[in-house]
Amino acid sequence: MNTVICHLRRGISPVLGTLRLQPFRVPLKACSFQHSIDGIGNRCIHRRQIFTLRKTLHFRPQYNKDGVPKTYLLVYENSQGALLSISRVLSTAGGLSGAGVAMWYLIDRWEQLQPWQLYALSGAFLLCVAAVTSVNIIARFYLMRIYMNEPKGKFIGIHQSFLGRLGQIHYSVKDVQPPVRGKGKPIHSKATVKVKDRNFHIRASDFIIPKYYNAHLKIL
């Protein structure tokens, strides 16, 4: 069990926040590993800095949907997953619709169109196709959920593939290449890690407990 103790500036007594294994419903707190006082004035006794979020995350495993064995525990759930999914669906639907309309005009009314109309419709078709492709490629860089089998030390990452299908990536800590630390690139809240030569964006506050985020940064 991982316990974080901190003193809040507006509080009268210390607040003890306990993070438990799933399933649970708990206001999530993420910490960094460099400072002892955050920008809000919260003093942290734990080795990681506290970031208090004004929301509650629900860690609910979706074994059937993700095709993951129940021997794995859900350790990460993307808090922006719903927004990403809705944006991808709307962008894909709108882009394909626009491309279809442009293609229909180009094929059905080719002889009736002026040269500038041909150029405009061709450009609109290419723009719609490029938008659909770009949105779906960007969505592949975000892990929706991460499951872990603690005894085996194995992770299963769930990501969106092309046109919204779910894909899996199986890996262990040794398959993760941590981000390069440099000026202007803080990693206490989010980072881009390379897993088996693929880049994925992860957020510290979306992990069930800090040690799994540290494992992806190889800070053990």
N, CA, C and O of each residue as an XYZ file, in Angstrom:
880
protein
N       0.855     -1.191      0.000
C       0.000      0.000      0.000
C       0.887      1.236      0.000
O       1.859      1.310      0.752
N       0.552      2.205     -0.844
C       1.347      3.407     -0.982
C       0.599      4.559     -0.327
O      -0.542      4.840     -0.691
N       1.228      5.232      0.636
C       0.567      6.284      1.398
C       1.295      7.601      1.202
O       2.525      7.647      1.247
N       0.546      8.671      0.983
C       1.094     10.008      0.821
C       0.546     10.885      1.927
O      -0.669     10.945      2.116
N       1.421     11.577      2.671
C       0.993     12.464      3.745
C       1.387     13.883      3.366
O       2.540     14.124      3.008
N       0.456     14.825      3.437
C       0.771     16.199      3.091
C      -0.040     17.131      3.970
O      -1.084     16.750      4.500
N       0.456     18.378      4.125
C      -0.251     19.419      4.858
C      -0.764     20.432      3.848
O       0.027     21.005      3.098
N      -2.068     20.664      3.812
C      -2.650     21.626      2.902
C      -2.657     23.009      3.531
O      -2.854     23.163      4.737
N      -2.437     24.008      2.690
C      -2.355     25.367      3.202
C      -3.675     25.820      3.814
O      -3.676     26.539      4.813
N      -4.797     25.408      3.228
C      -6.100     25.836      3.724
C      -6.648     24.911      4.801
O      -7.691     25.204      5.385
N      -5.981     23.816      5.072
C      -6.494     22.860      6.037
C      -6.033     23.170      7.445
O      -5.081     23.922      7.652
N      -6.718     22.582      8.406
C      -6.353     22.762      9.806
C      -5.511     21.599     10.294
O      -4.579     21.777     11.077
N      -5.845     20.417      9.828
C      -5.114     19.228     10.255
C      -4.515     18.532      9.051
O      -4.964     18.761      7.927
N      -3.511     17.686      9.253
C      -2.919     16.957      8.126
C      -3.954     16.069      7.458
O      -4.887     15.571      8.089
N      -3.756     15.889      6.164
C      -4.649     15.050      5.382
C      -3.890     13.804      4.976
O      -2.792     13.886      4.426
N      -4.469     12.671      5.244
C      -3.833     11.413      4.886
C      -4.563     10.843      3.683
O      -5.740     10.496      3.779
N      -3.879     10.743      2.555
C      -4.495     10.193      1.352
C      -3.918      8.833      1.058
O      -2.710      8.709      0.852
N      -4.733      7.825      1.033
C      -4.262      6.470      0.796
C      -4.707      6.021     -0.582
O      -5.889      6.116     -0.914
N      -3.778      5.533     -1.387
C      -4.079      5.046     -2.710
C      -4.105      3.527     -2.660
O      -3.122      2.898     -2.270
N      -5.215      2.945     -3.049
C      -5.369      1.498     -2.958
C      -5.433      0.882     -4.349
O      -5.627      1.572     -5.350
N      -5.267     -0.414     -4.381
C      -5.405     -1.123     -5.634
C      -6.867     -1.166     -6.035
O      -7.764     -1.033     -5.203
N      -7.092     -1.358     -7.343
C      -8.425     -1.327     -7.910
C      -9.293     -2.433     -7.348
O      -8.734     -3.386     -6.805
N     -10.626     -2.387     -7.432
C     -11.333     -1.180     -7.884
C     -11.542     -0.206     -6.751
O     -11.819     -0.615     -5.623
N     -11.414      1.077     -7.032
C     -11.606      2.067     -5.990
C     -11.963      3.398     -6.625
O     -11.870      3.566     -7.841
N     -12.366      4.329     -5.800
C     -12.732      5.674     -6.246
C     -12.056      6.632     -5.289
O     -12.450      6.745     -4.129
N     -11.035      7.324     -5.775
C     -10.230      8.124     -4.870
C      -9.787      9.389     -5.576
O      -9.401      9.322     -6.743
N      -9.826     10.552     -4.913
C      -9.260     11.766     -5.505
C      -7.775     11.548     -5.723
O      -7.032     11.276     -4.780
N      -7.343     11.669     -6.980
C      -5.984     11.289     -7.332
C      -5.011     12.405     -7.017
O      -5.309     13.577     -7.251
N      -3.855     12.055     -6.492
C      -2.796     13.011     -6.222
C      -1.527     12.460     -6.849
O      -1.156     11.311     -6.608
N      -0.857     13.287     -7.662
C       0.381     12.853     -8.291
C       1.523     13.683     -7.741
O       1.332     14.843     -7.377
N       2.693     13.106     -7.680
C       3.825     13.770     -7.058
C       5.006     13.793     -8.000
O       5.134     12.932     -8.871
N       5.867     14.775     -7.827
C       7.147     14.771     -8.513
C       8.212     14.258     -7.566
O       7.902     13.829     -6.454
N       9.457     14.296     -7.994
C      10.503     13.716     -7.169
C      11.663     14.680     -6.968
O      12.782     14.250     -6.687
N      11.407     16.002     -7.111
C      12.497     16.953     -6.995
C      12.251     18.015     -5.927
O      13.198     18.462     -5.280
N      11.024     18.417     -5.734
C      10.733     19.528     -4.844
C       9.904     19.071     -3.658
O       9.299     17.999     -3.682
N       9.882     19.889     -2.626
C       9.111     19.551     -1.436
C       7.892     20.439     -1.262
O       7.014     20.115     -0.463
N       7.810     21.571     -2.000
C       6.672     22.477     -1.894
C       6.226     22.827     -3.302
O       7.046     23.227     -4.129
N       4.932     22.681     -3.590
C       4.447     22.967     -4.929
C       4.052     24.430     -5.056
O       4.168     25.210     -4.110
N       3.568     24.793     -6.284
C       3.229     26.183     -6.539
C       1.988     26.654     -5.822
O       1.747     27.859     -5.754
N       1.186     25.747     -5.282
C      -0.030     26.134     -4.573
C       0.252     26.353     -3.097
O      -0.559     26.954     -2.392
N       1.372     25.882     -2.633
C       1.707     26.027     -1.224
C       1.497     24.773     -0.420
O       1.484     24.836      0.809
N       1.331     23.629     -1.063
C       1.150     22.375     -0.350
C       2.511     21.800      0.036
O       3.380     21.627     -0.819
N       2.694     21.506      1.312
C       3.956     20.948      1.788
C       3.851     19.431      1.818
O       2.930     18.879      2.421
N       4.783     18.766      1.176
C       4.721     17.323      1.019
C       5.793     16.651      1.859
O       6.967     17.015      1.789
N       5.384     15.662      2.659
C       6.316     14.898      3.471
C       6.843     13.704      2.685
O       7.923     13.190      2.978
N       6.079     13.264      1.688
C       6.510     12.181      0.819
C       7.629     12.676     -0.082
O       7.789     13.886     -0.248
N       8.411     11.768     -0.672
C       9.534     12.171     -1.509
C       9.073     12.768     -2.833
O       9.880     13.356     -3.554
N       7.799     12.628     -3.164
C       7.282     13.197     -4.397
C       6.343     14.357     -4.088
O       5.595     14.323     -3.111
N       6.393     15.375     -4.928
C       5.571     16.566     -4.713
C       4.108     16.269     -5.019
O       3.806     15.531     -5.957
N       3.194     16.843     -4.228
C       1.768     16.602     -4.402
C       1.182     17.592     -5.403
O       1.428     18.794     -5.315
N       0.410     17.082     -6.348
C      -0.398     17.910     -7.226
C      -1.853     17.545     -6.956
O      -2.283     16.445     -7.305
N      -2.600     18.421     -6.356
C      -3.987     18.126     -6.009
C      -4.885     18.429     -7.196
O      -4.895     19.556     -7.691
N      -5.625     17.458     -7.649
C      -6.526     17.624     -8.775
C      -7.947     17.800     -8.264
O      -8.363     17.128     -7.320
N      -8.681     18.695     -8.883
C     -10.054     18.963     -8.464
C     -11.026     18.046     -9.220
O     -12.008     18.503     -9.805
N     -10.734     16.776     -9.191
C     -11.625     15.819     -9.838
C     -11.346     14.441     -9.268
O     -10.357     14.232     -8.565
N     -12.221     13.513     -9.578
C     -12.077     12.134     -9.133
C     -12.020     11.231    -10.351
O     -12.874     11.317    -11.233
N     -11.025     10.373    -10.402
C     -10.880      9.438    -11.502
C     -11.409      8.074    -11.092
O     -11.255      7.663     -9.942
N     -12.024      7.384    -12.018
C     -12.566      6.054    -11.768
C     -11.725      5.045    -12.539
O     -11.708      5.052    -13.770
N     -11.038      4.190    -11.821
C     -10.228      3.165    -12.454
C     -11.074      1.898    -12.604
O     -11.204      1.109    -11.669
N     -11.641      1.723    -13.786
C     -12.486      0.571    -14.051
C     -11.866     -0.237    -15.192
O     -11.849      0.226    -16.332
N     -11.366     -1.414    -14.908
C     -10.786     -2.240    -15.985
C     -11.848     -2.671    -16.985
O     -12.991     -2.937    -16.616
N     -11.465     -2.739    -18.239
C     -12.363     -3.171    -19.309
C     -11.738     -4.387    -19.996
O     -11.265     -4.317    -21.131
N     -11.754     -5.488    -19.273
C     -11.062     -6.684    -19.739
C     -11.629     -7.197    -21.060
O     -10.866     -7.526    -21.968
N     -12.940     -7.270    -21.180
C     -13.544     -7.809    -22.401
C     -13.288     -6.901    -23.600
O     -12.927     -7.373    -24.678
N     -13.473     -5.611    -23.409
C     -13.269     -4.663    -24.502
C     -11.817     -4.628    -24.945
O     -11.534     -4.571    -26.141
N     -10.893     -4.661    -23.992
C      -9.470     -4.567    -24.310
C      -8.842     -5.914    -24.634
O      -7.727     -5.963    -25.155
N      -9.541     -7.016    -24.333
C      -8.980     -8.333    -24.592
C      -7.795     -8.657    -23.705
O      -6.810     -9.237    -24.163
N      -7.889     -8.280    -22.421
C      -6.793     -8.464    -21.469
C      -7.208     -9.501    -20.428
O      -8.337     -9.452    -19.940
N      -6.326    -10.439    -20.073
C      -6.658    -11.422    -19.024
C      -6.904    -10.733    -17.687
O      -6.332     -9.680    -17.406
N      -7.753    -11.330    -16.872
C      -8.092    -10.750    -15.582
C      -6.989    -10.915    -14.547
O      -7.137    -10.462    -13.412
N      -5.899    -11.550    -14.915
C      -4.739    -11.623    -14.023
C      -3.953    -10.315    -14.021
O      -3.026    -10.147    -13.229
N      -4.323     -9.391    -14.905
C      -3.659     -8.090    -14.985
C      -4.494     -7.047    -14.251
O      -5.724     -7.079    -14.298
N      -3.817     -6.124    -13.573
C      -4.472     -5.027    -12.868
C      -4.386     -3.747    -13.691
O      -3.376     -3.478    -14.341
N      -5.448     -2.972    -13.654
C      -5.451     -1.681    -14.335
C      -4.644     -0.682    -13.511
O      -5.016     -0.376    -12.378
N      -3.551     -0.175    -14.061
C      -2.687      0.756    -13.329
C      -2.674      2.148    -13.951
O      -2.119      3.074    -13.361
N      -3.271      2.315    -15.126
C      -3.262      3.615    -15.802
C      -4.532      3.742    -16.631
O      -4.912      2.827    -17.361
N      -5.177      4.893    -16.504
C      -6.342      5.196    -17.337
C      -6.262      6.652    -17.762
O      -6.200      7.548    -16.920
N      -6.263      6.884    -19.049
C      -6.114      8.223    -19.599
C      -7.333      9.067    -19.244
O      -8.452      8.753    -19.648
N      -7.111     10.137    -18.488
C      -8.221     11.000    -18.070
C      -8.814     11.770    -19.239
O      -9.939     12.263    -19.152
N      -8.062     11.878    -20.342
C      -8.549     12.568    -21.531
C      -8.985     11.590    -22.618
O      -9.162     11.969    -23.776
N      -9.154     10.333    -22.232
C      -9.506      9.317    -23.217
C     -10.828      9.579    -23.904
O     -10.939      9.411    -25.119
N     -11.843      9.992    -23.139
C     -13.153     10.266    -23.738
C     -13.073     11.431    -24.721
O     -13.666     11.381    -25.798
N     -12.337     12.479    -24.348
C     -12.181     13.632    -25.233
C     -11.451     13.245    -26.514
O     -11.824     13.675    -27.605
N     -10.405     12.429    -26.373
C      -9.663     11.985    -27.549
C     -10.540     11.142    -28.468
O     -10.497     11.292    -29.690
N     -11.330     10.262    -27.878
C     -12.188      9.394    -28.686
C     -13.249     10.200    -29.427
O     -13.486      9.981    -30.615
N     -13.891     11.138    -28.716
C     -14.926     11.958    -29.351
C     -14.329     12.820    -30.464
O     -14.906     12.934    -31.545
N     -13.173     13.424    -30.194
C     -12.525     14.267    -31.206
C     -12.156     13.456    -32.438
O     -12.336     13.910    -33.568
N     -11.635     12.250    -32.212
C     -11.248     11.409    -33.346
C     -12.469     10.988    -34.157
O     -12.436     11.011    -35.388
N     -13.554     10.601    -33.469
C     -14.760     10.163    -34.178
C     -15.353     11.303    -34.998
O     -15.693     11.120    -36.166
N     -15.479     12.487    -34.384
C     -16.061     13.624    -35.097
C     -15.186     14.058    -36.266
O     -15.689     14.336    -37.354
N     -13.875     14.114    -36.039
C     -12.965     14.523    -37.111
C     -12.968     13.511    -38.249
O     -12.960     13.884    -39.422
N     -12.979     12.226    -37.894
C     -12.986     11.192    -38.929
C     -14.286     11.214    -39.723
O     -14.271     11.143    -40.951
N     -15.416     11.313    -39.011
C     -16.708     11.341    -39.701
C     -16.834     12.571    -40.598
O     -17.271     12.473    -41.744
N     -16.445     13.735    -40.061
C     -16.523     14.950    -40.862
C     -15.585     14.925    -42.050
O     -15.950     15.341    -43.149
N     -14.360     14.431    -41.826
C     -13.395     14.369    -42.920
C     -13.814     13.411    -44.017
O     -13.700     13.734    -45.199
N     -14.299     12.233    -43.640
C     -14.737     11.265    -44.646
C     -15.970     11.762    -45.395
O     -16.102     11.540    -46.598
N     -16.875     12.439    -44.677
C     -18.063     12.993    -45.338
C     -17.670     14.069    -46.345
O     -18.158     14.087    -47.475
N     -16.779     14.965    -45.919
C     -16.330     16.013    -46.832
C     -15.600     15.455    -48.037
O     -15.795     15.922    -49.159
N     -14.754     14.450    -47.806
C     -14.040     13.834    -48.924
C     -15.008     13.131    -49.872
O     -14.830     13.167    -51.090
N     -16.040     12.488    -49.303
C     -17.023     11.811    -50.154
C     -17.818     12.772    -51.014
O     -18.058     12.503    -52.192
N     -18.232     13.900    -50.429
C     -18.986     14.901    -51.197
C     -18.125     15.485    -52.313
O     -18.583     15.634    -53.446
N     -16.874     15.813    -51.987
C     -15.977     16.367    -53.003
C     -15.741     15.362    -54.127
O     -15.741     15.732    -55.301
N     -15.541     14.106    -53.776
C     -15.325     13.079    -54.792
C     -16.571     12.892    -55.660
O     -16.459     12.687    -56.869
N     -17.752     12.962    -55.052
C     -18.993     12.808    -55.826
C     -19.134     13.916    -56.863
O     -19.496     13.652    -58.009
N     -18.850     15.156    -56.465
C     -18.924     16.266    -57.416
C     -17.895     16.107    -58.527
O     -18.183     16.388    -59.690
N     -16.701     15.659    -58.172
C     -15.652     15.507    -59.180
C     -15.987     14.416    -60.188
O     -15.639     14.534    -61.363
N     -16.645     13.374    -59.752
C     -16.964     12.264    -60.654
C     -18.266     12.509    -61.414
O     -18.329     12.298    -62.625
N     -19.296     12.950    -60.709
C     -20.626     13.051    -61.313
C     -20.803     14.312    -62.153
O     -21.526     14.293    -63.149
N     -20.156     15.396    -61.767
C     -20.367     16.667    -62.467
C     -19.059     17.233    -63.013
O     -18.839     18.444    -63.021
N     -18.221     16.347    -63.457
C     -16.910     16.773    -63.945
C     -17.031     17.778    -65.089
O     -16.328     18.788    -65.090
N     -17.902     17.524    -66.055
C     -18.003     18.371    -67.242
C     -18.673     19.710    -66.945
O     -18.501     20.656    -67.714
N     -19.425     19.817    -65.863
C     -20.134     21.057    -65.552
C     -19.320     22.014    -64.686
O     -19.716     23.164    -64.494
N     -18.219     21.563    -64.179
C     -17.438     22.373    -63.246
C     -16.448     23.267    -63.976
O     -15.870     22.886    -64.994
N     -16.268     24.463    -63.433
C     -15.260     25.379    -63.927
C     -13.882     24.935    -63.433
O     -13.781     24.183    -62.465
N     -12.824     25.399    -64.097
C     -11.471     24.998    -63.659
C     -11.194     25.328    -62.194
O     -10.605     24.517    -61.478
N     -11.614     26.512    -61.743
C     -11.347     26.878    -60.354
C     -12.129     25.988    -59.388
O     -11.683     25.719    -58.273
N     -13.324     25.531    -59.842
C     -14.101     24.622    -59.005
C     -13.433     23.250    -58.901
O     -13.473     22.602    -57.855
N     -12.822     22.823    -60.000
C     -12.089     21.553    -59.973
C     -10.926     21.625    -58.991
O     -10.698     20.699    -58.213
N     -10.193     22.737    -59.036
C      -9.071     22.909    -58.109
C      -9.560     22.967    -56.660
O      -8.954     22.378    -55.766
N     -10.661     23.683    -56.442
C     -11.185     23.822    -55.079
C     -11.651     22.479    -54.525
O     -11.356     22.144    -53.377
N     -12.376     21.711    -55.333
C     -12.863     20.413    -54.868
C     -11.716     19.426    -54.664
O     -11.728     18.634    -53.722
N     -10.728     19.479    -55.551
C      -9.566     18.598    -55.386
C      -8.812     18.937    -54.107
O      -8.380     18.049    -53.373
N      -8.658     20.244    -53.850
C      -7.991     20.657    -52.615
C      -8.775     20.267    -51.380
O      -8.196     19.843    -50.379
N     -10.110     20.409    -51.445
C     -10.944     20.025    -50.302
C     -10.852     18.526    -50.039
O     -10.802     18.094    -48.888
N     -10.830     17.738    -51.107
C     -10.713     16.285    -50.945
C      -9.388     15.922    -50.282
O      -9.361     15.133    -49.337
N      -8.300     16.490    -50.767
C      -6.988     16.188    -50.189
C      -6.895     16.670    -48.745
O      -6.303     15.997    -47.901
N      -7.482     17.841    -48.457
C      -7.450     18.368    -47.097
C      -8.222     17.465    -46.140
O      -7.771     17.222    -45.021
N      -9.375     16.969    -46.566
C     -10.171     16.076    -45.709
C      -9.433     14.770    -45.447
O      -9.422     14.273    -44.321
N      -8.820     14.218    -46.480
C      -8.066     12.972    -46.303
C      -6.881     13.195    -45.368
O      -6.599     12.361    -44.509
N      -6.189     14.322    -45.537
C      -5.048     14.622    -44.670
C      -5.491     14.811    -43.224
O      -4.796     14.383    -42.302
N      -6.650     15.451    -43.017
C      -7.148     15.669    -41.654
C      -7.488     14.350    -40.977
O      -7.139     14.142    -39.815
N      -8.165     13.458    -41.690
C      -8.516     12.151    -41.119
C      -7.261     11.362    -40.776
O      -7.163     10.764    -39.704
N      -6.305     11.365    -41.694
C      -5.059     10.626    -41.454
C      -4.298     11.193    -40.268
O      -3.804     10.440    -39.429
N      -4.201     12.521    -40.191
C      -3.440     13.153    -39.106
C      -4.066     12.880    -37.746
O      -3.360     12.547    -36.794
N      -5.382     13.016    -37.647
C      -6.059     12.798    -36.365
C      -5.871     11.368    -35.885
O      -5.622     11.137    -34.702
N      -5.987     10.414    -36.791
C      -5.843      9.014    -36.398
C      -4.403      8.662    -36.057
O      -4.164      7.805    -35.206
N      -3.442      9.308    -36.704
C      -2.035      9.069    -36.358
C      -1.723      9.652    -34.986
O      -1.042      9.016    -34.181
N      -2.216     10.859    -34.714
C      -1.971     11.488    -33.413
C      -2.592     10.668    -32.291
O      -1.999     10.535    -31.221
N      -3.782     10.116    -32.523
C      -4.454      9.320    -31.489
C      -3.654      8.087    -31.110
O      -3.794      7.580    -29.997
N      -2.816      7.595    -32.018
C      -2.021      6.400    -31.734
C      -0.920      6.671    -30.717
O      -0.354      5.728    -30.164
N      -0.602      7.940    -30.456
C       0.476      8.273    -29.525
C       0.003      8.322    -28.075
O       0.812      8.559    -27.177
N      -1.267      8.106    -27.829
C      -1.803      8.193    -26.468
C      -2.276      6.820    -26.011
O      -3.117      6.197    -26.658
N      -1.729      6.355    -24.892
C      -2.195      5.111    -24.298
C      -3.498      5.376    -23.562
O      -3.578      6.303    -22.757
N      -4.508      4.580    -23.829
C      -5.799      4.749    -23.182
C      -5.810      4.104    -21.797
O      -6.317      4.680    -20.834
N      -5.248      2.912    -21.716
C      -5.163      2.181    -20.447
C      -3.888      1.346    -20.439
O      -3.379      0.946    -21.486
N      -3.386      1.093    -19.230
C      -2.237      0.211    -19.053
C      -2.577     -0.795    -17.966
O      -3.002     -0.422    -16.873
N      -2.390     -2.060    -18.271
C      -2.581     -3.139    -17.307
C      -1.213     -3.719    -16.952
O      -0.275     -3.665    -17.747
N      -1.118     -4.272    -15.747
C       0.148     -4.858    -15.318
C      -0.084     -6.155    -14.568
O      -1.013     -6.277    -13.770
N       0.780     -7.119    -14.841
C       0.852     -8.355    -14.069
C       2.074     -8.235    -13.172
O       3.206     -8.402    -13.627
N       1.842     -7.944    -11.894
C       2.938     -7.652    -10.963
C       3.931     -8.805    -10.831
O       5.135     -8.556    -10.890
N       3.485    -10.066    -10.652
C       4.464    -11.155    -10.508
C       5.359    -11.326    -11.738
O       6.549    -11.614    -11.610
N       4.785    -11.148    -12.922
C       5.566    -11.321    -14.149
C       6.303    -10.052    -14.560
O       7.234    -10.108    -15.363
N       5.894     -8.913    -14.016
C       6.515     -7.650    -14.404
C       6.190     -7.254    -15.838
O       7.004     -6.616    -16.506
N       5.006     -7.629    -16.312
C       4.615     -7.370    -17.690
C       3.505     -6.324    -17.747
O       2.603     -6.309    -16.909
N       3.588     -5.456    -18.744
C       2.567     -4.440    -18.989
C       1.851     -4.750    -20.308
O       2.430     -5.325    -21.229
N       0.592     -4.357    -20.370
C      -0.164     -4.367    -21.625
C      -0.752     -2.976    -21.804
O      -1.612     -2.554    -21.031
N      -0.290     -2.270    -22.819
C      -0.804     -0.939    -23.111
C      -1.887     -1.005    -24.179
O      -1.741     -1.703    -25.183
N      -2.964     -0.280    -23.956
C      -4.078     -0.230    -24.905
C      -4.058      1.131    -25.592
O      -4.094      2.170    -24.932
N      -4.003      1.115    -26.903
C      -3.981      2.368    -27.664
C      -4.964      2.265    -28.820
O      -5.399      1.172    -29.184
N      -5.303      3.393    -29.385
C      -6.208      3.424    -30.529
C      -5.401      3.255    -31.802
O      -4.396      3.935    -32.009
N      -5.847      2.350    -32.648
C      -5.225      2.195    -33.950
C      -6.063      2.950    -34.978
O      -6.923      3.751    -34.610
N      -5.821      2.702    -36.250
C      -6.478      3.489    -37.287
C      -7.987      3.270    -37.274
O      -8.455      2.142    -37.125
N      -8.738      4.345    -37.429
C     -10.201      4.354    -37.459
C     -10.817      3.826    -36.170
O     -11.897      3.236    -36.191
N     -10.127      4.039    -35.039
C     -10.724      3.777    -33.739
C     -10.598      2.377    -33.210
O     -11.061      2.104    -32.102
N      -9.991      1.477    -33.951
C      -9.804      0.128    -33.426
C      -8.769      0.149    -32.308
O      -7.844      0.960    -32.322
N      -8.932     -0.749    -31.342
C      -8.014     -0.812    -30.211
C      -6.871     -1.770    -30.514
O      -7.076     -2.867    -31.035
N      -5.673     -1.334    -30.179
C      -4.496     -2.168    -30.344
C      -3.809     -2.386    -29.011
O      -4.040     -1.638    -28.061
N      -2.975     -3.397    -28.934
C      -2.244     -3.729    -27.716
C      -0.750     -3.671    -27.979
O      -0.279     -3.940    -29.084
N      -0.022     -3.313    -26.935
C       1.428     -3.406    -26.969
C       1.879     -4.047    -25.663
O       1.613     -3.520    -24.582
N       2.557     -5.178    -25.763
C       3.035     -5.926    -24.602
C       4.495     -5.548    -24.362
O       5.308     -5.564    -25.287
N       4.819     -5.212    -23.122
C       6.186     -4.793    -22.835
C       6.489     -4.968    -21.359
O       5.599     -5.227    -20.548
N       7.755     -4.821    -21.031
C       8.223     -4.804    -19.649
C       9.052     -3.541    -19.452
O       9.227     -2.761    -20.387
N       9.557     -3.339    -18.256
C      10.318     -2.116    -17.972
C      11.554     -2.019    -18.852
O      11.940     -0.920    -19.251
N      12.175     -3.138    -19.157
C      13.398     -3.112    -19.968
C      13.120     -2.686    -21.411
O      14.041     -2.293    -22.127
N      11.859     -2.761    -21.841
C      11.498     -2.340    -23.199
C      11.207     -0.846    -23.286
O      10.963     -0.331    -24.377
N      11.228     -0.144    -22.158
C      10.887      1.277    -22.117
C      12.156      2.112    -22.132
O      13.078      1.884    -21.349
N      12.188      3.079    -23.033
C      13.286      4.038    -23.074
C      12.787      5.352    -22.484
O      11.917      5.996    -23.072
N      13.323      5.764    -21.328
C      12.813      6.973    -20.667
C      13.124      8.223    -21.472
O      14.029      8.206    -22.306
N      12.393      9.306    -21.241
C      12.650     10.554    -21.965
C      13.973     11.165    -21.558
O      14.454     10.967    -20.443
N      14.550     11.909    -22.478
C      15.803     12.601    -22.192
C      15.493     13.838    -21.368
O      14.662     14.658    -21.758
N      16.155     13.973    -20.235
C      15.912     15.126    -19.367
C      16.736     16.310    -19.852
O      17.956     16.225    -19.986
N      16.061     17.389    -20.105
C      16.744     18.580    -20.553
C      16.039     19.820    -20.065
O      14.976     19.729    -19.451
N      16.606     20.967    -20.324
C      16.011     22.219    -19.893
C      14.699     22.445    -20.643
O      14.600     22.208    -21.847
N      13.716     22.902    -19.913
C      12.420     23.171    -20.515
C      11.580     21.938    -20.764
O      10.534     22.024    -21.409
N      12.017     20.787    -20.263
C      11.270     19.548    -20.460
C      11.028     18.866    -19.120
O      11.617     17.817    -18.861
N      10.189     19.421    -18.270
C       9.913     18.777    -16.977
C       9.164     17.471    -17.178
O       8.302     17.372    -18.051
N       9.489     16.475    -16.375
C       8.850     15.168    -16.512
C       8.103     14.782    -15.248
O       7.678     13.635    -15.115
N       7.931     15.725    -14.303
C       7.254     15.367    -13.065
C       5.756     15.178    -13.261
O       5.117     14.523    -12.438
N       5.170     15.733    -14.333
C       3.729     15.617    -14.536
C       3.366     14.816    -15.781
O       2.336     14.142    -15.799
N       4.186     14.878    -16.811
C       3.915     14.122    -18.031
C       5.218     13.912    -18.786
O       6.201     14.622    -18.574
N       5.205     12.932    -19.665
C       6.423     12.609    -20.396
C       6.058     11.828    -21.649
O       4.964     11.277    -21.770
N       7.004     11.799    -22.572
C       6.890     10.970    -23.763
C       7.960      9.897    -23.682
O       9.154     10.197    -23.712
N       7.539      8.662    -23.581
C       8.475      7.547    -23.462
C       8.401      6.708    -24.732
O       7.392      6.702    -25.436
N       9.480      6.010    -25.002
C       9.537      5.138    -26.171
C       9.408      3.699    -25.711
O      10.218      3.212    -24.921
N       8.392      3.027    -26.206
C       8.137      1.625    -25.869
C       8.266      0.806    -27.144
O       7.451      0.923    -28.058
N       9.296     -0.020    -27.190
C       9.540     -0.852    -28.376
C       9.546     -0.001    -29.642
O       8.880     -0.321    -30.627
N      10.317      1.098    -29.599
C      10.508      1.997    -30.744
C       9.242      2.752    -31.141
O       9.140      3.246    -32.265
N       8.276      2.845    -30.225
C       7.084      3.650    -30.472
C       6.931      4.669    -29.356
O       7.068      4.331    -28.180
N       6.647      5.912    -29.718
C       6.493      6.975    -28.732
C       5.061      7.007    -28.201
O       4.093      6.906    -28.955
N       4.958      7.154    -26.867
C       3.657      7.276    -26.221
C       3.717      8.400    -25.193
O       4.707      8.551    -24.478
N       2.640      9.190    -25.129
C       2.529     10.256    -24.137
C       1.804      9.707    -22.908
O       0.732      9.114    -23.031
N       2.383      9.903    -21.737
C       1.761      9.456    -20.491
C       1.753     10.607    -19.499
O       2.591     11.506    -19.568
N       0.796     10.573    -18.572
C       0.649     11.604    -17.551
C       0.770     10.960    -16.181
O       0.203      9.895    -15.935
N       1.509     11.608    -15.291
C       1.715     11.057    -13.949
C       0.407     10.947    -13.185
O       0.206      9.988    -12.441
N      -0.484     11.910    -13.358
C      -1.729     11.930    -12.590
C      -2.716     10.865    -13.032
O      -3.727     10.652    -12.362
N      -2.450     10.191    -14.144
C      -3.356      9.154    -14.626
C      -2.958      7.760    -14.156
O      -3.652      6.788    -14.454
N      -1.854      7.648    -13.426
C      -1.444      6.360    -12.872
C      -2.094      6.154    -11.512
O      -2.348      7.112    -10.783
N      -2.358      4.903    -11.180
C      -3.032      4.579     -9.929
C      -2.166      4.931     -8.724
O      -2.682      5.417     -7.717
N      -0.855      4.694     -8.810
C       0.099      5.100     -7.780
C       1.385      5.543     -8.473
O       1.660      5.100     -9.588
N       2.177      6.404     -7.839
C       3.349      6.980     -8.499
C       4.397      5.974     -8.956
O       5.124      6.252     -9.909
N       4.498      4.825     -8.317
C       5.606      3.919     -8.644
C       5.515      3.394    -10.074
O       6.539      3.068    -10.675
N       4.308      3.307    -10.625
C       4.181      2.825    -11.997
C       4.628      3.895    -12.993
O       5.173      3.573    -14.049
N       4.400      5.154    -12.662
C       4.936      6.237    -13.502
C       6.452      6.255    -13.414
O       7.136      6.426    -14.423
N       6.981      6.079    -12.202
C       8.428      6.022    -12.026
C       9.036      4.861    -12.803
O      10.139      4.974    -13.338
N       8.310      3.739    -12.863
C       8.823      2.586    -13.598
C       8.985      2.909    -15.080
O       9.939      2.454    -15.710
N       8.054      3.695    -15.645
C       8.164      4.076    -17.051
C       9.275      5.098    -17.267
O       9.801      5.221    -18.373
N       9.632      5.828    -16.218
C      10.767      6.748    -16.303
C      12.060      6.074    -15.863
O      13.133      6.675    -15.907
N      11.946      4.812    -15.436
C      13.077      4.029    -14.919
C      13.691      4.705    -13.702
O      14.912      4.768    -13.552
N      12.802      5.216    -12.824
C      13.213      5.757    -11.529
C      12.656      4.807    -10.488
O      11.525      4.985    -10.034
N      13.412      3.821    -10.108
C      12.919      2.770     -9.222
C      13.518      2.898     -7.840
O      13.214      2.094     -6.959
